[in-house]
Amino acid sequence: MINKRLLIKNLLAHNDENSFYDKKRFINIGDKQGKAKFIKHICALANSNPKNNSFIVIGVEDEDNSIVGVDFFDDSKIQNLVNAYIQNPPMIAYENIRFPDLPEDKVVGLVTIRSSGKLAALRKNIWKYWGGTVFFRDGSISMPKVFDIEIKDTNSAIVAEIERHAKNNIELTLDGVIDFIVNRHAALNPKYKVFKEQFIVCWAGIEKKIGEEKYYSRVDIELINEQVKLFYSALDEVQIEIDEHHFSITEYLQLGLHNNKQLYPLEKVEIQFNDNGSYKIDSTLIFDPPLYDRKMLYHIFNTNNTILEKLKKKLPLSTQDEKDLKNIPATHLICYLNGFSGAKQMLEDYRWYVKAYDRMTYKSLKEALRILRKVQYA
């Protein structure tokens, strides 16, 4: 098994990006431009490495390779995005890797790209890139290529050596378990479970009972062997089920208007551990959103947009505006789920004004956008 933290360190030791590795301060696949650039890099790395893995490391400063981290990202539909825009799509995995010096809510993103062995090309137009375009890596740049197109294997030995140096060992695994249980989550009732005598999953959170059901909040779940965060949220409610072969996480949303809120199941993630030393993660969206009166939602939607415009123009907010601002992420989320398609874009467009005004509301806004990515990949 590969320790992903070691893998990232070994990749960063190659100070310059190259034909099998790229690094980014952050990615944004919430808009067309960011989505297009991400697809371009995936396509180029797959074509430049037909026989081995390629990687994108996210949360690293370009100038000095310092690790600054990004928000936890758990978009299980990212393969669908790649499949939609790339012909002969590579296999994609996005993992959240914890580093000890980062804040608890920050990770380093690791995108692993495995070519299908065939030439990857854009399936359709996106942003300024035309359907049919083929990209390759030219040093540290992903470039379109229109002649002499041939996929060549030039990096297998180098990547194999990097991955070999990132192999896990007992000391690293034990250090990870002790750090999780003793240092980071001692106050959150931490637990661990060993699967197939090889894999160790640690989890922690605040336990609560609602009726006969047990839930966790402020949940942190990690696959220790690979230093991968499997789940992290400061807001959602989670149920956990375990047997000898599976670790299952069901995520719930607390949705509603004013003080009338209920829990709605959003997604079930099941990790299956196999006897051959492998594991598989499957996610199933199980969300059925609540429906509300459209006239009432129109009023809420327009009120929210007025407050966001005030933030943008740096106008003073009334006491009622302040109260409504804290509810905007939740109420705009409900508006979007009830057919107000502009609500998602409004959250994207005004997120930085919210961040500058109120960090707690911004945190809720990021959670709302995370949920919207899961519910509808657009």
N, C-alpha and C positions, 0 to 999 in steps of 0.2 A: 504494500500500500504506500502511496505517495503522500508525504506530509506537504500540504499545499503551501504552508507558510515558507518552508524551506525552498520549495519550487520557485516561489515568487522572488525570494532572496537571490537564488541562483540566476534567475532571468535578469534581475536588476544588475547583477554583476556584469552583464553585457551592457555597458553603459549606453551604447547606441542602439536604437531600434533597428531591426533588420528584417529579413524575409520570413522569419518564423515567430517574430515577437514584436508587439506594439505596446505602447503605454499611453494612458490618457489621464488627465486631471479628473475628468468626469465624462459621462456620456449622457445624452438627453434623447431618448427615443419617443418623447411625448410630442414632438413636432416633426414636420416633414423633413426639414433640413438635417436635424440630428439623426433621424431615422435613416435617411439616405446615406449619410456619412458612415454610420455604423454598418449598414449593409455593404457599402463599398469596401470597407476594411475586411469584413468577413470574407467577401468574394476574393479579394486579393490574396489574403493569407491562405485560403483553401487552395487556390491555384498555384501558389508558390511552394506548397508543401503537400504534394499528393500522397505521400507515404507515411507521414508522421503528424503529430499534433502541432498546432500553432496556438499562440496565446495572445490575449490582450489583457494587460494589467491596468486596473482602473483605480484611481486614488493616489497617483504619484505625480509629483512635480517634474516637469520635463527638464528643467535646467540642471537640477542637482540630484535627481532621483530620490528626494526625501518623500517619505510615506506620510501622507496627510489624511487619507481615508475618504470614504464617501458614505452616504446613507445605506443601510441595509436594503437590498433589492431582491425581491422574491417573485419575480415575474415568471411563472411557469409556462407562459405562452410564448416565450421568446423564440422557441423553435418554429412555432407557427408563423411568426414574422419572417424568419429566414426562408421558410418554405414558400411563403406567398410571393417573395420578391426575387428569389434566386432559382434558376434552372440548375438541376443537379446539385441540390443544396447539401452543404456539409452538415454533420452532426454538431450541435452547439450545446455547451453546458455553461451556465453562469453560476458561480459559487461565491459565497460571502466568507472571506477569510479574516479571522480575528488576529490582530497584532496587539501585543501587551501595552504598548505606549499610546494606543488610540483610545479615545473616550468609548464608553460602553456601547453607545449607539452608532459608532463608526466602524467600518470594516474596509478591507481592500477587496475590490471585485476582481475575480479571475474568470475570464471567458476562455474556454478551451474549444478549439475548432478542429474537427477531424474531417478531412476531405472525403468525398464519396469515391475518389479516384478518377472522376470525370471532370471535364472542364466546367467550371461554374460561371454562369453569365446572368446578367439581370433579366428577369422574366418579363418585366414591364417598366414603363417610365416611373421614375420617382425623383422629385425635385428637379435638378438640372441634368440628371443622368438618364440616358436613353435606354429603353429596353433593348436587349441584345448586346450591350456593352460588356466587355471582358476586362477585368482588372488583374494586375499582378503587382507584386512588391518590387520597387526599384530602390534598394537600400532601405531607408526608413519611410518611404512614401508609397502610397497605393496609387498606381497610375493605370489609366486605360491603355489597352494595347489593341492595335488593329491589324498588325501583320506579324509574321513569324510566331504564330501562337502555338505553343507547345508546353505542356506541363512537364516539368523536370524535377527529379528528386535530388536535391543537393544538400539537405540538412538532416537526414535521418540519423547519422552518427552523432551529430552535435546535440540534437534534441534527446536522443537516447541517453547520452552521457549526463545531460542536465537532469533528466528524470531519475537516473540511477543515483545521483548525489542527493536527491530529495527523498530517498526511501526512509520510511519511518523506523524507529527503534523503540525498545521498551522504556528507556529513560525519557524520551520525548513524550511518550504516551502517558506515563505516570505523572510527569510534571504537569501535563495538561489537565489531568483529572484533579490533582491536588489544587492547582491554581483555580479551577472552576469552583470546586466545593469549598475550599478554605479561604481563599483570598477574595474572590469576586462575588460570591453569592451565599455567604454564610448565613445571612439574615433572611434568605428566601427559600428555606426548606429544600436545599439541593438534593438530587438523587442521581443514581447512575444505574445502567443496566448493560451487561455484557451479552452480546449476541454472537452465536456460533464460535465462541472462544476466541474471537478476533476483534470484533467491533465494540467500541464503548460509546454509548450515548449518555450524555449528561444533560439534565434539565433542572430548571429552577423557576419558581414563580410564587405568587401569593395565592394560596388555596382559599376558595370560598365555596359555600354551598347555596344553591338556589333550589329550594324544594329538596328533592332527593338526588339532584345532579351536582357533581363536583366540577368546578371550573378553576382555571388558573388565569391570573392577570400578571402583567409585567413579566412575561414569559421569555426565557432565553433557553434555547435548545442547541446543543453542539454535538457533532460527530467528532470525538476527540482525536481519533487516529489520524484524521486528515486536516484537523484544525478548521473545519468548515462549520459555520453557523447555519443551522437548518431552519431556524425560526427565531425572529426577534420582534417584539412589539411591546410598547409601553401602554397601549390603549385597549387592545382587543381582549376578548375572553376566549379561552382555549380549553378544549377537553383532550385528554391524552388516554389512549388505549394501548396496552402492551400484551403481546404473547411471546412465545419462544422464537418466532420468526419475523415479527412485524412490530414496528413502532408507528402508531397512527396519531395524527394531529388533526383535530377538527376545529376550525377557526369560526368564531361567531362575531357578528357585529351588533352593537347596541344602537338601534335606529329608532327614530321617532321625533315628533315635534313637541316643543316645550318640555314638559316633564313626563309625557306619556311615551316611554321608551320600552322596547322589547328586544330580546336577543333573537337574531336570525342567523342560521347556519350559512356560512359563506363558501368554505372550501374544505375538502378533506385531503390531506397529504398522507400517503402511506409509504413507509420505507420498508422494503422487503430485503432481508439478509439471507443470502444463499450459502449452501455448504461449500461452494467452490471458491470462497473468499471474495465474492462480489456482492454488490447491493444495487437495488433499483428503487427509484423514487417515482411514484405515480401521484398525480394530483387530479382531483375531480371537483369541478365547480358545482355546488349544490344550492346555489342562491336563488331565492324567490323573493324579489323585493316587495316591500309594502307599497300599496297604492293609496293616493290621497286625492282630495278634491282639487281640481286644476285651478279653480278661481283663487282658492287660498294660496296655492303654490305660486301663482302669478304675482300675487301681492308680496310674498316672501322673496321671490326671485328679484323683483324690481327694487325692493327695499335693500336687499344685499348689494345689488349692483350700484345703487346710489352711495352706499357706505364705502364700497371699494373705490369709486370715483373720488370721493372725498379724500381717501388715503393717498391716491395718486397725486391729487392737486395740493396735498398737505393742508387741507382745511380742517378746522377743529371738529371733533366728534362730540355729540351730545352724550349724556349719561345713557340714554336708551341705545344710541349708536354703539357705544362701548359694549353694552350687554349683547346686542345683536351680532357684533363682530365676532365674539367668541363662538357663536353658534353657526357662523357662515360655512365653515367646512362641512358640518353635518347636514345643514339644511340645503346647501348647494348640491351635496351628494344625493339627497332625496330628490331634489328637482331633476337632476340628470337621470336618475333611475325611473322617473315618471315622464320622460320624454322631452325634457328641456335640454336639447343637445348642446346649447351654448354654455351650459353651466360648467362643464369640464374645462373648456377653453378659458373661461373667466378665471377659474382657479389657477390655471397655468400662467395667464397674463399678469395677474395681480399678486402672485406669490411673493415676489421680492418686496413689494410695498408692505405686505402683511408682515414679512420677516423683520423689516426695519422698525415696524411699529410695535409688534407684540410677539415675542419668541414662542410663547405657549400656544397661541392661536396658529402660528406658522407650523408648529409641530403637528397639530391636528390637521392642518391643511395638507401636509405631506402624507399623512395617513389616508386622508380621503382620496388623494391622487393614486396612492398605492392600490387602494381597493378598486378604483375605477379602471386601472390597468388590468386587474384580474377579471373584472366583470365584463369589460368590452374592450378588446384590443383594436384600436382604431388609429 
